[in-house]
Amino acid sequence: YGMTGGQYSPTTHPGDRATTAPYRHIEREFDLCELARAAGATYVARGTAYHVQPLVGYLTRAIKHKGFSFVEVVSSCPVYYGRQNGHPDAPGMLAWIAERAVPAKQAEKMGPAELAGRFIIGELYEAEAPEYIEEYMRLVRRAQPPDGGGGR
């Protein structure tokens, strides 16, 4: 989802300003990719508006993936969010995002202190699982009478 009026969201960093948090945001942010995985996503990736080529790949894989796919795209609004948080223009916001993005393979070699204030990008999780409609249709077939009719 996207916030179009500079409101804070569950992904806003504590201490940041927003139109709905002019004295700074006080809640802890949460990881949408972890939420999607916990909700049953079988393909989870995160990219940024700066890292366009890999992002295209994640979106392509998500569309082709059989099952619940989730791709988070990190992008900030330079108009409301950026100006309130010391990033007056779009190129500056993109540079800020690029500086904080850590590829998943690199993140595996980093400790919590090194990852503080940063976020991991890449393909974060992939698994095979039956899709909901497949399981539903299997249930429908099991519920059918053996003669295939209406029980007459």
VMD Tcl script that draws the C-alpha trace (Angstrom):
set ca {
  {0.00 0.00 0.00}
  {1.05 3.58 -0.20}
  {0.34 6.62 1.89}
  {-0.30 9.53 -0.45}
  {-0.69 12.39 2.01}
  {2.42 12.02 4.11}
  {0.69 10.11 6.91}
  {2.73 7.83 9.11}
  {2.25 4.12 8.59}
  {3.31 0.88 10.31}
  {6.56 1.08 8.31}
  {7.47 4.64 9.37}
  {10.65 4.76 11.41}
  {10.34 5.94 15.01}
  {11.37 9.56 15.30}
  {10.36 10.50 11.75}
  {7.87 13.26 11.10}
  {4.67 12.86 9.10}
  {1.60 14.96 8.41}
  {-0.20 12.90 11.06}
  {2.82 12.87 13.41}
  {4.14 16.46 13.39}
  {5.95 15.93 16.72}
  {7.57 12.71 15.47}
  {6.36 9.14 15.14}
  {6.66 7.17 18.40}
  {5.64 3.62 17.47}
  {8.06 0.90 16.38}
  {7.82 -0.01 12.71}
  {7.23 -3.57 11.57}
  {8.51 -5.60 8.67}
  {5.84 -6.14 6.01}
  {7.79 -9.02 4.46}
  {7.78 -10.86 7.79}
  {4.05 -10.18 8.10}
  {3.40 -11.57 4.60}
  {5.48 -14.67 5.31}
  {3.62 -15.25 8.59}
  {0.35 -14.87 6.66}
  {1.35 -17.71 4.33}
  {3.13 -16.05 1.42}
  {5.27 -18.54 -0.48}
  {7.30 -15.93 -2.36}
  {8.53 -12.82 -0.53}
  {10.88 -10.18 -1.90}
  {11.79 -6.57 -1.20}
  {13.17 -4.07 -3.68}
  {13.48 -0.34 -3.97}
  {12.59 2.41 -6.39}
  {16.35 2.91 -6.78}
  {17.25 -0.70 -7.63}
  {14.98 -0.96 -10.68}
  {16.49 -3.93 -12.55}
  {16.37 -6.37 -9.62}
  {12.89 -5.09 -8.76}
  {11.63 -5.99 -12.24}
  {12.99 -9.50 -11.68}
  {11.25 -9.83 -8.29}
  {7.95 -8.69 -9.75}
  {8.29 -11.09 -12.68}
  {9.06 -14.01 -10.35}
  {6.17 -13.04 -8.09}
  {3.72 -13.04 -10.99}
  {4.97 -16.39 -12.27}
  {5.17 -17.97 -8.81}
  {2.43 -20.44 -8.02}
  {0.89 -19.25 -4.77}
  {0.69 -16.19 -2.57}
  {3.45 -13.78 -3.59}
  {4.39 -10.54 -1.90}
  {6.85 -7.90 -3.10}
  {7.52 -4.81 -1.01}
  {8.82 -1.79 -2.92}
  {10.59 0.74 -0.70}
  {9.93 4.23 -1.96}
  {9.40 7.45 -0.06}
  {7.50 10.58 -0.96}
  {9.87 13.55 -1.35}
  {7.01 16.06 -1.13}
  {5.51 15.34 2.29}
  {7.73 12.79 3.99}
  {11.02 13.95 2.51}
  {10.66 17.63 3.28}
  {9.63 16.92 6.86}
  {12.59 14.61 7.41}
  {15.50 16.49 5.84}
  {15.28 15.16 2.27}
  {14.14 18.12 0.15}
  {14.15 16.45 -3.28}
  {13.50 13.15 -5.07}
  {17.15 12.41 -5.98}
  {18.10 12.89 -2.34}
  {15.38 10.48 -1.24}
  {16.54 7.86 -3.73}
  {20.13 8.22 -2.53}
  {18.94 7.83 1.07}
  {17.09 4.63 0.15}
  {20.08 3.27 -1.79}
  {22.43 3.91 1.16}
  {20.22 1.95 3.55}
  {19.42 -1.03 1.33}
  {21.48 -4.16 1.99}
  {21.37 -7.12 -0.42}
  {20.22 -10.32 1.31}
  {23.48 -12.21 0.68}
  {25.50 -9.34 2.18}
  {23.13 -9.10 5.16}
  {23.81 -12.76 6.03}
  {27.39 -11.71 6.92}
  {26.33 -8.71 9.01}
  {25.38 -8.49 12.66}
  {22.39 -6.71 14.19}
  {24.43 -3.59 14.96}
  {25.55 -3.28 11.33}
  {21.96 -3.74 10.11}
  {20.46 -1.17 12.50}
  {18.64 1.52 10.52}
  {18.96 -0.46 7.29}
  {16.71 -2.88 5.44}
  {17.36 -6.07 3.50}
  {16.50 -6.28 -0.20}
  {16.29 -9.30 -2.45}
  {14.36 -12.53 -2.59}
  {13.74 -13.20 1.08}
  {11.67 -16.41 1.03}
  {10.40 -18.97 -1.44}
  {8.56 -22.23 -0.87}
  {6.24 -24.53 -2.76}
  {2.75 -25.11 -1.39}
  {-0.63 -25.97 -2.88}
  {-2.62 -22.91 -3.87}
  {-5.89 -22.22 -2.12}
  {-8.05 -22.87 -5.18}
  {-6.34 -26.24 -5.77}
  {-7.08 -27.31 -2.21}
  {-10.64 -26.01 -2.47}
  {-11.31 -27.92 -5.69}
  {-9.86 -31.08 -4.12}
  {-12.33 -30.63 -1.26}
  {-15.21 -30.11 -3.71}
  {-14.29 -33.32 -5.56}
  {-14.19 -35.27 -2.27}
  {-17.61 -33.91 -1.35}
  {-19.19 -35.04 -4.63}
  {-21.40 -38.16 -4.47}
  {-19.69 -41.22 -6.00}
  {-22.23 -41.37 -8.86}
  {-21.53 -37.71 -9.71}
  {-25.22 -36.95 -9.55}
  {-27.48 -35.27 -7.10}
  {-28.04 -38.41 -5.05}
  {-31.08 -39.74 -6.97}
}
mol new
graphics top color blue
foreach p $ca { graphics top sphere $p radius 0.5 }
foreach p [lrange $ca 0 end-1] q [lrange $ca 1 end] { graphics top cylinder $p $q radius 0.2 }
display resetview
